[in-house]
Amino acid sequence: MTLAPQALRQLVGTIFEKHGMGAEHASVTADVLVWADLRGMGTHGVMRTTQYVNLMRKGDLNPRPQMKTSADGVIDADRAAGPIAMTYAASVACERAKGSGIGLALVKDTTHTAALGYYTQAAARQGFAALALAASSPLMAYHGTRAAGVSTAPLSIAVPGEEEPLALDMSSSMISMGALAQARRSGKTLPEGVVLASDGTPTTDPKLASVPLPLGGAKGSGLAFMFECLASFLTSNPILAEALEKTPASRRHKQNAVVIAIDVARFVPHEVFRREVARLAKNLRRLPGEDILMPGERGSRNAARQRDAVTISPQVYEELKAL
């Protein structure tokens, strides 16, 4: 199913407005989701629209938040949609970096943050190196366990490039929750060794798949543990322990996040930084191999190819029409 990107943005934005968002917030949220689809990241694209609407219906996502920022840079997102809180956090971090070379923004009590690369790449286009990470509820197995104990720990780092930013955008799990949702829709068999069923046994059946395994074993789950320490404990908004203890507060969907921006020009001239990025990429491409891509390059190619027509699954389109 193909649509013009602007038509898809308008469709998704209209859905969010219909369910209570103001026009500006609906437009920003739709833009972030469509951006992911354009780059081939359908797991974080408009297929998430239904999830966001359900969160609004439950009261977990506040369609008209009153966000507040403390003097030390903690943003109380008031359960805002993740794209709203994260876009604002990135702007706060960049503004702080202009004054001191590096800026930090901590996000407390937002919802699904969507593709973190959207925010880091926006900062990189303004001349900043940027890092964003998020903490959420238990979704992934902690290494050595057979049950969900930590979040999938998404992370993005972006730096200015010659033309487009170079950007890493990843989770710390072998497979993302969005990819699991896609597999359930399509019925596609999953690879071995990436996910557990709810009873803790390995499975390749998408209908049984429930708990992703950590990328790199202890390395992936260790990142998730540390992300909780940084994003949740620094904002006084713990998620994992409360969920594992099954406290009343843990029943509500919530996420926390960290955004760091570094003003490249405070350390090295922009043209020098970009030249060195290009030199490194050029030398890597000279190595033996095939189709050697830099971080974020595949997404840039997808976005260029889908500039006039973005592809989504028929099932997702039917969901959007129903909403």
C-alpha positions in Angstrom: 0.0 0.0 0.0 1.6 3.3 -1.1 0.6 6.8 -0.2 2.1 10.3 -0.7 4.0 11.0 2.6 2.1 14.2 3.2 -1.2 12.4 2.7 -0.1 9.8 5.3 0.9 12.6 7.7 -2.5 14.3 7.3 -4.3 11.0 7.8 -2.4 10.1 11.0 -2.6 13.7 12.3 -6.3 13.8 11.8 -6.7 10.6 13.8 -4.7 12.1 16.7 -6.8 15.3 16.6 -10.0 13.2 16.5 -8.9 11.6 19.8 -8.1 14.8 21.6 -4.6 16.2 20.6 -4.2 19.8 19.6 -3.4 20.4 16.0 0.3 21.2 16.5 1.0 18.2 18.7 -1.0 15.9 16.3 1.1 17.2 13.4 4.5 16.7 15.1 3.5 13.2 16.3 2.4 12.2 12.8 5.6 13.6 11.3 7.8 11.5 13.6 5.9 8.3 12.8 5.9 8.9 9.1 9.6 9.7 9.2 10.3 6.3 10.5 8.3 4.6 7.7 10.1 6.7 5.1 13.4 5.4 6.5 12.3 1.8 6.4 11.7 1.6 10.2 8.0 0.5 10.0 8.4 -1.0 13.5 8.3 2.6 14.8 6.1 4.1 12.1 2.4 4.7 11.7 1.7 1.1 12.8 2.1 2.7 16.3 -0.9 5.0 15.8 -3.3 2.4 17.2 -1.1 2.0 20.3 -1.0 5.8 20.8 -4.8 6.0 20.5 -5.3 3.1 23.0 -2.9 4.9 25.4 -5.1 8.0 25.1 -8.3 6.0 25.7 -6.8 4.5 28.8 -5.6 7.8 30.1 -1.9 6.8 30.0 -1.1 9.3 27.2 -2.2 12.9 27.9 -3.2 14.5 24.6 -3.0 18.0 26.0 0.0 17.9 28.4 1.3 20.8 30.5 5.0 20.1 30.4 7.3 21.9 32.9 11.0 22.2 32.9 13.0 22.6 36.2 16.1 24.8 36.5 18.3 21.7 36.4 16.9 20.5 33.1 14.4 17.9 34.1 11.3 18.0 31.9 8.1 16.8 33.5 6.3 15.6 30.4 2.9 15.2 32.0 2.4 11.9 30.1 2.8 13.7 26.7 3.2 11.7 23.5 6.8 10.7 23.2 7.4 12.7 20.0 6.2 15.8 21.7 8.4 15.4 24.9 11.4 14.2 22.9 11.3 17.0 20.3 11.1 19.5 23.1 13.9 17.8 25.1 16.2 17.9 22.0 15.6 21.6 21.6 16.4 22.2 25.3 19.6 20.2 25.1 20.7 22.0 22.0 20.0 25.4 23.5 21.9 24.5 26.6 24.8 23.3 24.5 25.0 26.7 22.8 25.9 28.2 26.1 28.3 25.7 27.6 29.4 23.4 24.8 27.3 20.5 26.1 23.6 20.4 27.1 21.6 17.8 29.0 17.8 17.3 29.1 16.1 14.6 31.3 12.6 13.6 30.4 10.3 12.3 33.1 7.0 10.6 32.5 6.5 10.5 28.8 5.1 7.7 26.7 6.4 5.7 23.7 9.3 7.8 22.4 9.1 6.6 18.8 12.3 6.5 16.7 15.0 8.2 18.7 17.0 8.9 15.5 14.5 11.6 14.6 15.6 13.8 17.4 19.3 13.1 17.3 19.4 13.7 13.5 17.5 16.9 13.9 20.1 18.1 16.3 23.0 16.9 14.0 21.5 19.0 11.1 21.9 22.0 13.4 25.6 21.2 14.0 25.4 19.2 17.2 26.5 15.7 18.0 23.6 14.2 19.9 22.8 11.1 22.0 19.3 10.0 23.1 18.3 7.0 25.2 15.1 5.8 26.8 13.9 3.6 29.6 10.6 1.8 29.7 8.7 -1.1 31.3 10.0 -4.7 31.5 9.9 -6.0 27.9 13.3 -7.9 27.4 14.8 -10.7 29.4 17.6 -9.8 31.7 20.6 -12.1 30.9 20.3 -15.4 32.7 16.6 -15.0 33.3 13.6 -16.4 31.3 11.2 -13.5 31.8 10.9 -9.8 31.0 12.9 -7.8 33.5 14.3 -4.8 31.6 13.4 -2.5 28.8 14.7 -3.0 25.2 16.9 0.1 25.9 16.7 2.1 22.6 19.7 4.3 21.9 20.6 6.8 19.1 23.8 8.7 18.4 24.0 11.1 15.5 26.8 13.4 14.2 26.9 15.9 11.4 28.0 14.4 8.1 28.9 15.9 4.7 25.3 15.8 3.5 23.1 13.8 5.8 23.9 13.1 9.5 25.5 9.8 10.3 23.3 8.1 12.9 23.1 4.9 14.9 19.6 4.0 16.0 19.2 0.7 17.8 17.7 -1.2 20.6 19.5 -3.5 23.0 17.3 -6.5 22.2 17.8 -9.1 19.5 14.4 -8.1 18.0 12.3 -5.0 18.7 8.8 -5.1 20.1 7.6 -3.4 16.9 9.2 -6.2 14.8 7.4 -8.8 16.9 4.1 -7.0 16.3 4.9 -7.0 12.5 5.6 -10.7 12.6 2.4 -11.4 14.4 0.5 -9.5 11.7 2.2 -11.4 8.9 2.7 -14.8 10.5 6.3 -14.8 9.5 8.5 -17.3 11.3 11.1 -15.7 13.6 14.8 -16.5 13.6 16.0 -18.9 16.3 17.5 -17.5 19.5 15.9 -14.1 19.5 12.8 -14.4 21.6 11.1 -16.4 24.3 7.5 -17.4 24.7 5.6 -16.2 27.8 6.5 -19.4 29.7 10.2 -18.7 29.1 10.8 -21.3 26.4 12.6 -20.4 23.1 10.2 -20.1 20.2 10.1 -19.0 16.5 6.3 -18.8 16.4 5.3 -15.1 16.2 2.0 -16.0 17.9 3.8 -17.3 20.9 6.7 -14.8 20.9 6.6 -12.6 23.9 10.0 -11.7 25.5 13.0 -10.6 23.3 16.4 -11.7 24.3 19.2 -9.1 24.9 21.6 -8.3 22.1 25.0 -9.7 23.1 23.7 -11.4 26.2 24.9 -9.6 29.3 26.0 -6.6 27.2 22.4 -5.8 26.0 20.8 -6.3 29.4 23.5 -4.4 31.1 22.8 -1.4 28.9 19.1 -1.7 29.8 20.0 -1.7 33.5 22.1 1.4 33.1 19.6 3.2 31.1 17.1 2.8 33.9 19.7 4.2 36.3 20.3 7.3 34.1 16.8 8.0 32.7 14.6 6.9 35.6 16.6 7.3 38.8 17.9 10.8 37.9 14.3 11.9 37.2 13.0 10.2 40.4 10.6 8.2 38.3 11.5 4.5 38.6 9.9 2.1 36.2 11.5 -1.4 36.3 11.5 -2.1 40.1 7.9 -0.9 40.5 6.8 -3.1 37.6 8.6 -6.2 38.9 7.1 -5.5 42.4 3.7 -5.1 40.7 2.9 -1.8 42.5 -0.2 0.1 41.5 1.8 2.8 39.8 3.4 0.2 37.5 0.1 -0.4 35.7 0.3 2.8 33.7 2.5 3.0 30.6 5.3 5.4 31.0 8.8 6.1 29.8 11.8 8.3 30.7 14.6 9.5 28.5 17.9 11.4 28.3 19.0 13.7 25.5 22.6 15.0 25.3 23.7 17.6 22.7 27.3 18.6 22.1 28.1 21.8 20.2 30.7 20.6 17.7 31.9 24.1 16.9 33.0 24.6 20.5 35.6 21.9 20.1 36.5 21.8 16.4 35.3 23.8 13.3 32.3 22.2 11.6 34.1 21.8 8.3 36.9 20.0 10.0 34.6 17.6 11.8 32.6 16.9 8.7 35.8 16.3 6.7 37.1 13.8 9.2 33.7 12.0 9.2 33.9 11.8 5.4 37.5 10.6 5.5 36.7 7.8 7.9 33.8 6.7 5.9 35.8 6.8 2.7 38.6 4.6 4.2 36.1 2.1 5.6 34.5 1.7 2.1 37.9 0.9 0.7 38.2 -2.2 2.8 37.4 -5.6 1.2 33.6 -6.3 1.2 30.3 -5.5 -0.5 27.8 -2.7 0.0 29.6 -1.2 3.0 27.2 1.2 4.7 27.8 3.9 7.3 25.4 4.3 10.3 22.1 5.7 9.1 23.0 5.4 5.4 20.4 2.6 4.7 17.7 4.8 6.2 18.8 7.8 4.1 18.6 5.6 0.9 15.1 4.4 1.9 13.9 8.0 2.5 15.2 9.2 -0.8 13.6 6.3 -2.6 10.2 6.9 -0.8 10.3 10.6 -1.1 7.1 10.7 -3.2 5.4 7.5 -2.1 5.8 5.7 1.2 4.9 2.0 1.6 2.9 0.7 4.5 1.2 -2.7 5.0 -2.5 -3.1 4.0 -3.3 -4.2 7.5 -1.9 -1.0 9.0 -3.8 1.1 6.4 -7.0 -0.7 7.4 -6.3 0.1 11.0 -5.8 3.7 10.2 -9.0 3.9 8.3 -10.9 2.3 11.2 -9.5 4.8 13.6 
